[in-house]
Amino acid sequence: MVLPDCADLGSACAFAEHLRLKVQSLRIKARGTDTALDTVTASFGVALAQPGDNLESLLTRADDGLYQAKRNGRNQVHTLQKRGGDHLSLT
C-alpha cells in the first residue's frame, strides 16, 4: 500500500501498527456458524523512498520487511531501510 501522506518512517510505521492492531481486534466467525475463528493477525513491511530509489527497489524493501516480520514470528511491523550500502533494521 502506498501512503503519500506519511512524510517519515515513524509515521508510516505508526500507521501500519494501527492497522495491525485493528486486524488483531477483529472477531471473525466461521461462515454459517456462530463460532469465532482464532485471532486473525497481520504482518507489514514498511519502506520509505530514499534518494536513488525506483519503484522496484522501494517495493522490494517493503516486501523484504514483510517477510522478515513473518520470519520473526508474524503479527508485527518491520522495516528495512537502506543507509549507505547497509540495511538498518527496525521493528
N, C-alpha and C positions, 0 to 999 in steps of 0.2 A: 504494500500500500504506500502511496506517495503522500507525504504530509507537507505541503508547501508552506504552511504557517508555522512550522517548527524551525526556528532560526538556529537552535543549538542542540547538541546531542542530549543534554539533560532534559530539555522539554520533550524531545522525541521519545526518550526512554520513559519519561513520566507518563506520556500518553499511552505508550504500549503497556506499561504496568497497569494503568487504569483499565484498559481493555482486558488484560489478563485476569484481573480481579473480578470484573463484570462476568466474564465467561465462567470463572470458577464458582460464582454465586448462583448460576443458573441451576434450576431443578427441572430436569427434563424427564418426562415419563415415557416409558416404552409405548409404542403405538398400540392403541386399542386396549390399554390397561391403565390402572391407577398406580402401577409400580414405578417408582422413581429409579432411574439409572444411577450408576455410580457417578461421582463427581466428574464433570467434563472440565478439562483443562486446556490451556493453550500455551504455546511457546512462540516467542517472537525474536527475530533477528532485526537489529536496528543499524542503519548506516547513515551517515551524514556526508553529503557531497564534499569532496576535497578538491583542491586545485589539481587539474590534470585528469580528473575522473571523466569517464564517459558513462553512459547508461549501463553498459555491460559490467564495468568494474564496480560501480555502485551497487547494482543488484547482486553481484557475486559476493560482495562483503556482507550484505544483508542476509543472503542465503547461507553463507558460512556461519554467521551469528546464530541463525535459526538452528542449524544442525549442531552447533556447539551447545546451545541450550538443551537440545534433546539428549545429547551425549551426557550432559551434566545432570540429568535426571528429569527433564521436562518441566513444564509449568513454570517457566521463567523467561526473563528478558535478557538477551545477551547481545553485545555489540563487539565487532572487530573493526577498529578504526586504524587506518594507516597513519603512521607517523614516521616520516622518512621512509626507510626500507623495511621497517618493522611493523608489527601489528600490536596495538595496545588493546588488551582485553579488559572489558568492563562488564560486570554483571549487576 
